């Protein structure tokens, strides 16, 4: 950047002028000539102030993860990149609206929950496919494959860039009774969150109802639904123990579909070193979250039990029947989405590999 600096009082030369005084004396006058110079001045370092939207409860696990990334971004940038985390849908945007909110630039960044984004990224359906992933290691493996095989690139078509993703705790059935037999939930209205979980609940004889997380507690309280498929994290953070009595530890999936994403225009408008600060923080937070979530499951069950909820493991016969009734779902999905067959094949190959 060039700036003109005036009045530097640089002595460019001495001009001697001989003047005739009234008394006939010669007077010598020295005139200072100021010269305008141009110098290079470094521009001030760029800054950024962003808003981050998410629908999880404030002060709970997901909110902690997002603040971990925001704090790391601020620290890495020397305080020049500030991300204001706004949770619990306080900005008025529900979980299912998250992608559009970021895409439209209503916020610069936020959480996109994969289960609500399966129409834009069909491969994310695999992460809630019944019994495809039954451990955090498998959930991480599948999430890594989906990203490495370029499926998150679909977000770019929406003007959104994914920075990192991490796992929820395992997915279970939360009801007003223990499930000792699948007939126990026949016709029961169960809240679901995408087409895969809807198909699963229908396959086992219950009645699926799609409800946004922001509306779920009230729906349970008023009897709009009598149960939900979701994680222990959501069960605790949504105070399920006040409206439901049982957590049935089915563990039908270990999805890693909490995605921290940014608006591409906002991303490209900030300095490269600020981008680097956010990316380094993203990598750190991704690893931190994936370590934390494995330890979280056990403590979550204990917290829910302390609040009066009963956590039960359904009989093996129930799990076997669940597997049998949903076994065709993966085949049906891969036939409709040929690209998913490549992901599944690679996943099974790596899962079977020793070590």
C-alpha positions in Angstrom: 0.0 0.0 0.0 1.3 3.5 -0.9 0.5 6.5 1.1 1.5 10.1 0.5 3.2 11.8 3.4 3.2 15.6 3.4 5.1 18.1 5.5 8.1 16.0 6.2 10.3 19.1 6.3 12.9 17.3 4.2 15.6 19.8 3.2 15.7 19.3 -0.5 18.1 22.2 -1.1 19.0 25.7 -0.1 18.0 28.6 -2.3 20.0 31.6 -1.7 18.5 34.8 -2.8 20.2 38.1 -2.8 17.9 40.9 -1.8 18.7 44.6 -1.7 17.9 46.1 1.7 16.9 49.7 2.1 20.2 50.4 3.6 22.0 48.9 0.7 23.0 45.7 2.5 22.8 42.3 1.0 20.5 39.9 2.9 20.8 36.2 2.4 17.6 34.2 3.0 17.4 30.4 3.2 14.2 28.9 1.8 13.3 25.3 2.9 11.8 23.3 0.0 9.5 20.5 1.2 9.4 17.4 -1.0 6.5 15.0 -1.3 7.6 11.4 -1.1 5.8 8.1 -1.4 6.7 5.3 1.0 5.4 1.7 1.4 3.2 1.1 4.4 2.0 -2.4 5.4 -1.8 -2.7 5.6 -3.2 -3.4 9.0 -3.8 -7.1 9.7 -7.2 -8.3 8.7 -9.8 -9.3 11.3 -13.1 -11.2 11.2 -16.1 -11.3 13.5 -18.4 -14.3 12.7 -21.6 -15.8 14.1 -22.0 -19.5 14.5 -25.5 -21.1 14.7 -26.4 -24.4 16.2 -29.5 -26.1 17.7 -28.0 -28.0 20.5 -28.3 -27.0 24.2 -26.0 -24.3 25.5 -23.3 -25.5 27.8 -23.7 -29.1 26.8 -21.4 -31.4 24.8 -22.0 -30.0 21.2 -21.9 -26.5 22.4 -18.6 -27.2 24.2 -17.2 -28.7 21.0 -18.1 -25.6 18.9 -16.6 -23.3 21.6 -13.5 -25.4 21.6 -13.1 -24.7 17.9 -13.9 -21.0 18.3 -11.5 -20.6 21.1 -8.8 -22.3 19.1 -9.4 -20.1 16.1 -9.2 -17.0 18.3 -6.0 -18.2 19.9 -4.4 -19.2 16.6 -5.1 -15.8 15.1 -3.9 -13.8 18.0 -7.4 -12.7 18.7 -8.1 -11.4 15.2 -10.7 -14.0 14.3 -13.7 -14.0 16.7 -16.5 -16.6 16.4 -19.6 -15.9 18.5 -21.3 -19.3 19.2 -25.1 -19.0 19.3 -26.8 -22.3 20.4 -30.2 -23.7 21.3 -31.7 -22.1 18.1 -31.7 -18.7 19.8 -31.3 -17.1 16.4 -34.6 -18.6 15.4 -33.2 -21.3 13.0 -34.2 -25.0 13.5 -31.9 -28.0 13.0 -33.4 -28.8 9.6 -32.8 -25.2 8.4 -29.1 -25.1 9.2 -27.7 -25.7 5.7 -29.9 -23.0 4.2 -29.0 -20.5 6.9 -25.3 -20.9 6.1 -25.8 -21.1 2.4 -27.9 -17.9 2.3 -25.3 -16.0 4.4 -27.6 -15.4 7.3 -24.7 -16.6 9.5 -21.1 -17.1 8.4 -20.8 -20.5 10.1 -22.7 -23.2 11.9 -23.4 -26.8 12.6 -25.0 -29.0 9.9 -26.4 -32.2 11.2 -25.9 -34.9 8.6 -29.1 -36.6 9.4 -30.9 -33.5 8.3 -28.8 -33.1 5.1 -29.3 -36.4 3.4 -31.1 -34.9 0.4 -28.0 -32.8 -0.4 -25.5 -35.5 0.5 -27.2 -38.9 0.0 -24.1 -40.8 1.3 -24.8 -39.4 4.8 -27.7 -41.8 4.9 -25.2 -44.6 5.4 -24.2 -43.2 8.8 -27.6 -44.0 10.2 -28.2 -47.2 8.3 -29.2 -49.7 10.9 -26.3 -51.8 12.2 -23.8 -50.7 9.5 -21.6 -49.1 12.2 -21.7 -50.6 15.6 -18.7 -48.9 17.2 -17.0 -45.4 17.3 -14.1 -46.8 15.3 -16.4 -47.9 12.6 -18.3 -44.6 12.7 -15.1 -42.7 12.3 -14.0 -45.0 9.5 -17.2 -44.5 7.6 -17.2 -40.7 8.1 -13.5 -40.5 6.9 -14.3 -42.5 3.8 -17.3 -40.3 2.9 -15.2 -37.2 3.2 -12.1 -38.7 1.5 -14.2 -39.9 -1.4 -15.4 -36.4 -2.1 -19.0 -36.5 -1.0 -18.8 -33.4 1.1 -18.0 -31.6 -2.1 -21.7 -31.6 -2.7 -22.0 -28.8 -0.1 -20.0 -26.5 -2.4 -23.0 -26.5 -4.7 -24.9 -24.9 -1.9 -22.1 -22.3 -1.3 -21.0 -24.1 1.9 -17.6 -25.5 2.9 -17.2 -28.3 5.5 -14.3 -27.7 8.0 -14.6 -30.9 10.1 -17.0 -33.4 11.5 -17.3 -35.6 14.6 -19.4 -38.3 16.1 -22.5 -38.3 18.2 -22.9 -40.9 20.8 -24.7 -44.1 19.7 -28.2 -44.2 18.5 -30.9 -45.8 20.7 -34.7 -46.1 21.2 -36.1 -43.8 23.9 -39.6 -44.8 25.0 -42.2 -44.9 27.8 -41.6 -48.6 28.3 -38.8 -51.2 28.1 -38.7 -53.0 24.8 -38.8 -56.7 25.6 -40.3 -57.6 22.2 -40.9 -55.6 19.1 -44.6 -56.0 19.6 -44.1 -53.6 22.5 -43.7 -50.7 20.1 -46.2 -51.8 17.4 -48.0 -48.7 16.3 -46.2 -46.4 18.8 -45.4 -43.0 17.4 -41.7 -42.6 17.4 -39.8 -39.5 16.4 -37.4 -39.9 13.5 -35.0 -37.4 11.8 -34.4 -38.6 8.2 -35.7 -41.1 5.7 -33.4 -43.9 6.9 -34.6 -43.8 10.5 -38.2 -43.4 9.2 -37.9 -46.6 7.1 -36.3 -48.4 10.1 -39.2 -47.5 12.5 -41.7 -48.5 9.9 -40.0 -51.8 9.3 -40.2 -52.7 12.9 -43.9 -52.0 13.1 -43.9 -48.6 14.8 -45.2 -45.3 13.4 -42.5 -42.8 12.3 -43.0 -39.0 12.8 -40.4 -36.5 11.7 -39.9 -33.7 14.2 -37.2 -31.1 14.5 -35.0 -31.2 17.6 -36.2 -27.7 18.6 -39.8 -29.1 18.8 -39.1 -32.5 20.2 -39.4 -31.9 24.0 -42.8 -30.3 23.6 -43.9 -33.0 21.2 -43.0 -35.7 23.8 -44.6 -33.7 26.6 -47.9 -33.3 24.7 -48.0 -36.9 23.4 -47.5 -36.0 19.8 -45.0 -38.8 19.9 -44.3 -41.4 22.6 -40.6 -42.0 21.9 -37.6 -41.0 19.8 -34.6 -42.5 18.0 -31.6 -40.4 18.9 -28.4 -40.4 20.9 -27.8 -40.4 24.7 -26.4 -36.9 24.2 -29.7 -35.6 22.8 -31.7 -37.5 25.5 -29.7 -35.8 28.3 -29.6 -32.4 26.7 -33.3 -32.5 25.9 -34.3 -33.6 29.4 -35.9 -36.8 28.2 -36.0 -38.1 31.8 -38.8 -35.6 32.4 -41.1 -37.0 29.7 -39.9 -40.6 29.0 -39.0 -43.5 31.3 -36.7 -45.8 29.4 -33.6 -45.7 27.3 -33.4 -48.9 25.2 -29.7 -49.4 24.4 -30.1 -50.7 20.9 -27.0 -49.0 19.4 -28.2 -49.3 15.8 -25.7 -46.7 14.6 -22.6 -44.6 15.5 -23.0 -41.6 13.2 -20.3 -39.0 12.8 -22.6 -36.4 11.2 -22.1 -33.2 13.2 -20.4 -31.0 10.6 -18.9 -27.6 11.3 -19.4 -25.6 8.1 -18.8 -22.1 6.8 -20.3 -19.9 4.1 -17.9 -20.0 1.1 -18.2 -16.3 0.3 -17.5 -15.4 3.9 -14.6 -17.8 4.0 -13.0 -16.4 0.8 -13.4 -12.8 2.1 -11.0 -13.3 5.1 -7.2 -13.3 5.0 -5.3 -16.5 4.4 -3.7 -16.6 7.8 -7.1 -16.4 9.4 -8.3 -19.3 7.3 -5.2 -21.2 8.4 -6.0 -20.4 12.1 -9.5 -21.8 11.7 -8.3 -24.9 9.9 -5.6 -25.7 12.5 -8.3 -25.3 15.2 -10.7 -27.5 13.2 -8.2 -30.4 13.1 -7.5 -30.1 16.8 -11.2 -29.9 17.7 -12.0 -32.9 15.5 -9.5 -35.1 17.3 -10.6 -33.7 20.7 -14.3 -34.4 20.0 -13.8 -37.9 18.8 -11.8 -38.8 21.9 -14.4 -37.1 24.2 -17.4 -38.8 22.7 -16.2 -42.3 23.5 -15.9 -41.5 27.2 -19.2 -39.6 27.1 -21.6 -42.5 26.5 -21.1 -44.3 29.8 -21.3 -41.0 31.8 -24.4 -40.0 29.9 -26.2 -43.3 30.8 -25.3 -42.7 34.5 -26.5 -39.1 34.4 -29.9 -40.2 32.9 -30.2 -43.0 35.5 -29.5 -40.5 38.3 -32.4 -38.4 37.0 -34.7 -41.4 37.3 -34.6 -42.9 33.8 -34.1 -46.6 33.4 -31.5 -47.7 30.9 -32.0 -51.3 29.6 -30.4 -53.6 27.1 -33.1 -55.2 25.0 -32.9 -59.0 24.9 -30.6 -60.4 22.1 -33.8 -61.7 20.4 -35.0 -58.1 19.9 -31.7 -57.0 18.4 -31.7 -60.0 16.1 -35.2 -59.3 15.0 -34.3 -55.6 14.4 -31.4 -56.7 12.3 -33.6 -59.1 10.3 -36.4 -56.6 9.7 -34.0 -53.9 8.5 -31.5 -56.0 6.6 -32.8 -55.1 3.2 -32.5 -51.4 3.7 -28.8 -51.2 2.7 -29.3 -53.2 -0.5 -32.2 -51.0 -1.4 -30.2 -47.9 -0.8 -27.1 -49.0 -2.8 -29.3 -50.0 -5.7 -30.8 -46.4 -5.8 -27.4 -44.7 -5.2 -24.7 -46.6 -7.1 -22.0 -44.4 -5.7 -22.8 -45.6 -2.2 -21.9 -49.2 -3.2 -18.3 -48.0 -3.6 -18.3 -46.5 -0.1 -19.8 -49.6 1.4 -17.3 -51.9 -0.4 -14.3 -49.9 0.8 -15.7 -49.6 4.3 -16.2 -53.4 4.5 -12.7 -54.0 3.1 -11.0 -51.7 5.6 -13.2 -52.9 8.5 -12.1 -56.5 7.8 -8.4 -55.6 7.4 -6.2 -56.8 10.3 -5.1 -54.0 12.7 
